[in-house]
Amino acid sequence: MMAGSFLRAALLRSVVFVICATMLAPILIVMIVSFSGDGYLKFPPQTFSDQWYLRFLTNARWVGSLWNSLLIALMSCVVATAMGFLAAYAMVRGAFSMRKAVMALLLMPLIVPHVVTAIAIYFMSARFNLIGFKPWIALAHAVVALPVVLIILQSALKAVDPNLERAAMIFGCGRAGVFRRVILPLVTPSVVSALLFSFLISFDELVISLFLAGIRSETLPVRIWNSLMLEVEPTIAAVSTLLIAATCLALVIEWGMRRYQEHRFGAKA
């Protein structure tokens, strides 16, 4: 009996290890290739160098696309988080008809393929001459990030006891004060998570950016795509490695915020 349990546990660990190795192998290969000293993509590289990182940081077009992505992602995450917070609060605390239908409508961007969304937004953008307009691109990115923000914040708000809000209002706190002094401190880690995830969704968005960016607002994913179409150089691997590092940093920040909040409220309890 114990031998059978041991074999099952060993088999499960082996399967998990194989799955994790399969998922991580492409990332490790890209990271190794990014330090290649060769003039083209090759694995394993014959020599090692940081020349492709230097080329990325000194190339005006690459740096410009990076700044475009950062600016658009910052605007998008702020809009998506603000809209998602209000929508999540309405879904959790509201008691109105058609709530399920509204929720399904808000989650629609998760179901509809991004290329369909991109085509629809493109025709509207072309009519009003909005191609390449960064705030408009950020708004389009916020549309696809909104469902993720809504799910994160709705889960967090469900954990907030409504009696705390009622008690605050009984003691003279207005609706704005309840938001600022009761709700926001309790859901701050989730708000930070929503900001980070919506930022990453916008920063990594390719399909919508391909339709809306144009030449003047080329984002980093679009620049990578164009580079792949025209010339395959190790700079792409260097940029991809930096994107992976940025994603890992965002996840570490999110994890740290949650641990800090748990320690803070745990200590008070």
VMD Tcl script that draws the C-alpha trace (Angstrom):
set ca {
  {0.00 0.00 0.00}
  {2.75 2.43 0.95}
  {4.76 1.37 -2.09}
  {1.79 2.19 -4.33}
  {1.39 5.63 -2.74}
  {5.10 6.30 -3.15}
  {4.96 5.33 -6.84}
  {1.95 7.56 -7.45}
  {3.64 10.49 -5.74}
  {6.86 9.91 -7.70}
  {4.89 9.68 -10.97}
  {3.03 12.90 -10.16}
  {6.30 14.73 -9.39}
  {7.81 13.45 -12.63}
  {4.84 14.64 -14.68}
  {4.91 18.06 -13.02}
  {8.66 18.32 -13.60}
  {8.30 17.43 -17.29}
  {5.50 19.96 -17.77}
  {7.45 22.73 -16.00}
  {10.62 21.91 -17.96}
  {8.69 21.97 -21.25}
  {7.23 25.39 -20.42}
  {10.50 26.89 -19.18}
  {12.81 25.50 -21.86}
  {11.85 28.06 -24.58}
  {12.33 30.91 -22.10}
  {15.78 29.66 -21.09}
  {16.77 29.24 -24.74}
  {15.71 32.81 -25.54}
  {17.64 34.13 -22.54}
  {20.80 32.26 -23.58}
  {20.52 33.39 -27.20}
  {20.12 37.01 -26.07}
  {23.75 36.92 -24.86}
  {25.00 35.50 -28.14}
  {28.06 37.05 -29.72}
  {27.07 35.75 -33.16}
  {25.54 37.96 -35.82}
  {22.39 35.87 -36.15}
  {20.08 33.74 -34.02}
  {21.77 30.45 -33.23}
  {21.52 27.95 -30.39}
  {23.78 27.19 -28.72}
  {25.77 30.38 -29.38}
  {29.45 30.09 -30.21}
  {30.43 33.20 -28.24}
  {28.78 35.37 -25.60}
  {28.33 39.14 -25.53}
  {25.99 41.86 -24.32}
  {26.09 43.62 -27.69}
  {22.38 43.02 -28.43}
  {21.30 44.69 -25.20}
  {23.50 47.65 -26.04}
  {22.06 47.78 -29.55}
  {18.55 47.80 -28.12}
  {19.34 50.60 -25.67}
  {21.16 52.73 -28.25}
  {18.78 52.24 -31.19}
  {16.36 55.17 -31.43}
  {13.57 53.11 -32.96}
  {13.74 50.38 -30.31}
  {13.89 52.91 -27.46}
  {11.05 54.92 -29.00}
  {8.83 51.84 -29.20}
  {9.69 51.04 -25.57}
  {8.61 54.49 -24.40}
  {5.42 54.24 -26.47}
  {4.59 50.92 -24.81}
  {5.30 52.27 -21.32}
  {3.19 55.39 -21.84}
  {0.27 53.50 -23.37}
  {0.41 50.78 -20.72}
  {0.46 53.34 -17.88}
  {-2.61 55.14 -19.25}
  {-4.35 51.85 -19.94}
  {-3.80 50.34 -16.49}
  {-5.06 53.47 -14.75}
  {-8.22 53.58 -16.88}
  {-8.86 49.83 -16.66}
  {-8.34 49.72 -12.88}
  {-10.55 52.75 -12.21}
  {-13.34 51.43 -14.42}
  {-12.92 47.89 -13.11}
  {-13.03 49.02 -9.47}
  {-16.29 50.91 -9.95}
  {-17.81 48.06 -11.97}
  {-16.72 45.45 -9.42}
  {-18.18 47.49 -6.55}
  {-21.47 47.85 -8.43}
  {-21.56 44.11 -9.14}
  {-20.82 43.17 -5.51}
  {-22.88 45.76 -3.62}
  {-25.52 46.63 -6.21}
  {-28.97 45.07 -6.30}
  {-30.25 45.87 -9.77}
  {-31.90 43.79 -12.46}
  {-29.94 42.38 -15.40}
  {-26.81 42.20 -13.25}
  {-25.80 38.87 -14.78}
  {-26.28 40.27 -18.27}
  {-24.13 43.32 -17.45}
  {-21.44 41.05 -15.98}
  {-21.46 38.90 -19.11}
  {-21.12 42.03 -21.24}
  {-18.16 43.26 -19.20}
  {-16.44 39.86 -19.53}
  {-17.07 39.69 -23.27}
  {-13.50 40.75 -24.25}
  {-12.25 37.52 -22.64}
  {-14.42 35.48 -25.00}
  {-14.24 37.46 -28.23}
  {-10.94 36.91 -30.13}
  {-8.68 39.94 -29.99}
  {-8.48 40.10 -33.78}
  {-12.26 40.60 -33.96}
  {-12.06 43.36 -31.35}
  {-9.11 44.91 -33.17}
  {-10.91 44.96 -36.53}
  {-14.01 46.55 -35.01}
  {-11.97 49.22 -33.21}
  {-9.85 49.81 -36.33}
  {-12.82 50.71 -38.55}
  {-14.10 53.16 -35.94}
  {-10.60 54.59 -35.44}
  {-10.02 55.07 -39.17}
  {-13.31 56.93 -39.53}
  {-12.39 59.44 -36.81}
  {-8.65 59.62 -37.69}
  {-7.53 58.06 -34.39}
  {-4.87 55.73 -35.79}
  {-1.65 56.33 -33.86}
  {-3.36 58.40 -31.13}
  {-1.84 57.05 -27.91}
  {-4.74 57.77 -25.49}
  {-7.10 56.00 -27.89}
  {-4.77 52.98 -28.09}
  {-4.60 52.96 -24.29}
  {-8.40 52.99 -24.11}
  {-8.58 50.07 -26.54}
  {-6.08 48.15 -24.40}
  {-8.13 48.98 -21.30}
  {-11.12 47.28 -22.91}
  {-9.31 43.93 -23.08}
  {-7.73 44.39 -19.64}
  {-11.02 45.30 -17.94}
  {-12.30 41.71 -17.46}
  {-9.12 40.68 -15.61}
  {-9.32 43.75 -13.37}
  {-13.00 43.09 -12.75}
  {-12.40 39.48 -11.69}
  {-9.54 40.42 -9.33}
  {-11.36 43.30 -7.64}
  {-14.72 41.58 -7.47}
  {-13.12 38.72 -5.55}
  {-11.43 41.19 -3.19}
  {-14.58 43.24 -2.56}
  {-16.60 40.13 -1.75}
  {-14.22 39.52 1.15}
  {-14.93 42.99 2.63}
  {-17.62 42.84 5.31}
  {-20.47 45.25 4.41}
  {-20.99 45.89 8.14}
  {-17.70 47.81 8.17}
  {-19.09 50.22 5.60}
  {-22.36 50.60 7.49}
  {-20.50 51.25 10.75}
  {-18.36 53.92 9.10}
  {-21.46 55.65 7.70}
  {-23.22 55.48 11.12}
  {-20.27 57.35 12.65}
  {-20.62 60.14 10.10}
  {-18.36 59.00 7.26}
  {-19.67 59.90 3.82}
  {-19.62 57.64 0.79}
  {-16.31 59.08 -0.41}
  {-14.85 58.66 3.07}
  {-15.97 55.02 3.20}
  {-14.17 54.40 -0.06}
  {-11.02 56.17 1.11}
  {-10.81 54.98 4.73}
  {-12.46 51.55 4.72}
  {-12.61 49.91 1.31}
  {-9.36 51.04 -0.30}
  {-7.08 50.08 2.65}
  {-8.64 46.61 2.69}
  {-8.34 45.96 -1.05}
  {-5.06 47.77 -1.72}
  {-3.13 44.56 -2.59}
  {-5.84 43.59 -5.07}
  {-5.82 47.08 -6.59}
  {-2.05 46.84 -7.01}
  {-2.49 43.39 -8.56}
  {-5.10 44.76 -10.94}
  {-2.81 47.65 -11.90}
  {0.13 45.34 -12.54}
  {-1.81 42.77 -14.54}
  {-3.59 45.39 -16.64}
  {-0.23 47.07 -17.25}
  {1.27 43.78 -18.45}
  {-1.75 43.04 -20.65}
  {-1.41 46.42 -22.35}
  {2.39 46.28 -22.53}
  {2.32 42.85 -24.22}
  {-0.70 43.49 -26.46}
  {0.15 42.88 -30.13}
  {-2.99 42.35 -32.19}
  {-4.83 45.56 -31.30}
  {-1.59 47.55 -31.48}
  {-0.91 46.22 -34.98}
  {-4.18 47.75 -36.15}
  {-4.07 51.00 -34.19}
  {-0.43 51.99 -33.62}
  {0.52 53.11 -37.11}
  {4.01 54.53 -37.61}
  {3.99 57.31 -35.02}
  {2.97 55.12 -32.04}
  {4.75 51.84 -32.74}
  {4.79 49.78 -29.54}
  {7.45 47.31 -28.49}
  {5.46 44.17 -29.44}
  {4.73 45.71 -32.86}
  {8.41 46.57 -33.27}
  {9.34 42.96 -32.42}
  {6.78 41.70 -34.94}
  {8.07 43.98 -37.69}
  {11.63 42.98 -36.92}
  {10.69 39.30 -37.19}
  {9.08 39.96 -40.57}
  {12.02 41.94 -41.97}
  {15.14 40.67 -40.25}
  {15.69 38.03 -37.60}
  {18.42 39.35 -35.31}
  {19.40 38.49 -31.72}
  {18.16 41.91 -30.59}
  {14.71 40.32 -30.54}
  {15.95 37.75 -28.01}
  {17.40 40.54 -25.84}
  {14.12 42.46 -25.90}
  {12.17 39.30 -25.13}
  {14.43 38.62 -22.16}
  {13.82 42.13 -20.84}
  {10.06 41.60 -21.21}
  {10.31 38.34 -19.26}
  {12.30 40.14 -16.55}
  {9.67 42.90 -16.39}
  {6.90 40.33 -15.99}
  {8.80 38.55 -13.21}
  {9.43 41.88 -11.46}
  {5.73 42.75 -11.60}
  {4.82 39.37 -10.10}
  {7.39 39.81 -7.32}
  {6.00 43.28 -6.50}
  {2.47 41.88 -6.42}
  {3.54 39.03 -4.14}
  {5.38 41.46 -1.84}
  {2.36 43.74 -1.57}
  {0.13 40.84 -0.60}
  {2.59 39.59 2.03}
  {2.93 43.11 3.46}
  {-0.84 43.52 3.67}
  {-1.32 40.12 5.29}
  {1.38 40.89 7.86}
  {-0.06 44.35 8.54}
  {-3.63 43.24 9.17}
  {-2.53 40.03 10.83}
  {-0.45 42.04 13.30}
  {-3.42 44.29 14.07}
  {-5.65 41.29 14.63}
}
mol new
graphics top color blue
foreach p $ca { graphics top sphere $p radius 0.5 }
foreach p [lrange $ca 0 end-1] q [lrange $ca 1 end] { graphics top cylinder $p $q radius 0.2 }
display resetview
